[in-house]
Amino acid sequence: MPLKIGATLLNLIVPGMGLALLGHIRKAWLCCLLFLLVPAWATAERKLLQPEGWLIMAIAMALISSIAIALGLSVKAKSAKSRKIAWHLGGLSVGGLLLMASALYYRAEVLGIQFFFIPSPSMTPTLLPGDFILVDTWAYREKSPVAGDIIVFQQSDDMFVIKRCATWPDSSTVIRNNQLYVLGDNPQASLDSRRLGGINLQRVKGRALYRIAHWDSLSGKTSWPLQPLPSESVSN
């Protein structure tokens, strides 16, 4: 019984790790592989850009974890050599956790997503100070920004700015000489292309798609609006 309890706890950490403890190596690696394939599928299909995609991924990963736990409770422990079990346990735990941690740390490159905090009122009323947004960092791999897109670009080494793409004055084009014309939705509080000129395309980090949360600095409370961002300015 203590072995079964330990296997169940391990399967909660990394699905399949508990099965390795019981000596069922093939089942262990299969569960672990399936668990890692779910976020890989969600990334490749860009499900990570949709709130329902996160729900589907969470359900699928919970289902795989439940299957691993159920298998661990139903199978009998095999008499495998302790050294072999230790190697597989180490491989499953270290490999799985490192892959997930690396994907989260390098999410802009590996997962194609990034989260940003809005500190200023330059994009009000579309975005408010205290908002958290989801950005598609792969949005412009095969296409260019268009008028209305809300983009995040790197202004300096440690400063990222969010603005809306617009057409150049007296023109119908968004891009001119590899430069983007960007504006804030709140003209009175926005330092943008009207003063700074164009933004180099190479500085663009991605397209903002969702307002996912808001932190109220006065109350200290966080709300979760999960709202798609409009493709046109809603300012007056």
Helices and strands as residue ranges (DSSP letters): H 2-13, H 17-21, H 25-44, G 47-49, H 51-74, H 82-105, H 107-110, E 113-117, E 131-136, E 150-156, E 159-166, E 175-176, E 179-183, G 187-189, H 193-196, E 199-200, G 201-203, E 204-215, E 222-223, E 227-228
